[in-house]
Amino acid sequence: MYLAHFALEGVIRSRYLVVMIQYWRLLVESRVFGVCSYLGEKMGVASRRIRLYFLYATFLTFGSPVVLYLAFAFWLNLRSYIRHKVLVVFDD
C-alpha cells in the first residue's frame, strides 16, 4: 500500500508538471511579440521549428539574434499601430 501511494503521487506530480509546462508555453506564445508565429505563417513553416532555430542561433552566437528579434517585434508592433490608425481615420 505504501508503494502504491508513492506511485500515485508520482503520477499526480508528472501530470501537474505537464499541465504547468503547457500553461507556460501557451502563456509565452500568446504574450511574446508573435514574431516567430508571423514568420512561420509567411514562410509556411511551423512556428515551433522557428523558435527552436532561434534558440539554437542565440546560443551559438551569444545572443546577437535577440537584437534582430526585438527590432522585428518593434516593426510588427509599429505596423499594426499604423494600420489601426489609418483605419480609424478613414472609418468616418
N, C-alpha and C positions, 0 to 999 in steps of 0.2 A: 504494500500500500504506500509506503514511504517513497519507493522508487517511482510509482505511478504518479504521485504528486509532483515530483521533480520533472517528470516527462511532460505532464500537462502544463506546468509552469513554464517550461521551455518553449512549448508550442505557443502559449499566450504571448510570451516575450517576442518570439520571432514574428508573429502576426502583427504585434504592435510596432515592431521595428519596420516591417514592410509598409504599414499604413503611414507611419511618420515619414519614411523616405518618399513615398508617393505624394504626401502632402507638401513637403518641402520642394519637390520637383515641380509640382503644379504651381506653387507659390512663386518660385523663381521664374518659371517660364511665363507666367502671366504678368509679373511685376517688372521684370527686367525689360529693357527697351524694345525687345522684339526684333532686334537686328538679325539674329540667326534665322528666325522664322520667316522674315521678309526675304532674306537671301534664298532660303530654301524654296519658297513659293516661286520666286522669279527664275531660279535655276532648275527647278523640278527635282530637288534633292531633299531628302528628309532633314528636318531641322536638327534632329538629334545627331546626325552624322556631322553636320556643320559645326555644332557645338563641340563635338569630340575633336575635330580637326583644329578648331580654335584653341582648345585647351592644350593640345599637343604643341601647336605653334607657339603658344605663350610660354610653355615650359622650356622649349628648345631655344627660344630667342630671348629669354629672360624678361618677358613682359612687354616687349615692344608692340605686339598686336593689340594690346589693351588701348593704346592711344588711337589706333585706327578704328577700333570698335566704338570708342566714345565719340570720335568725330562722325562716324556713320550714324550713330544714335542721335547726335545733335542735329545732323542733316535731316533725318527722318522726322524728328520732332518739329523742326522748323518748317519742313514741307507740309506736314499735316496742319500746323498752325496757319500757314499762309492759305492753304486750301479752305480751311474753315472761315477765315476772314473774308476771302473772296466770295464764298457762297453767301455769307451774311450780307455783304454789300449789295450783291445782285439779287437778293431774295425779295426785295420790295417790288 
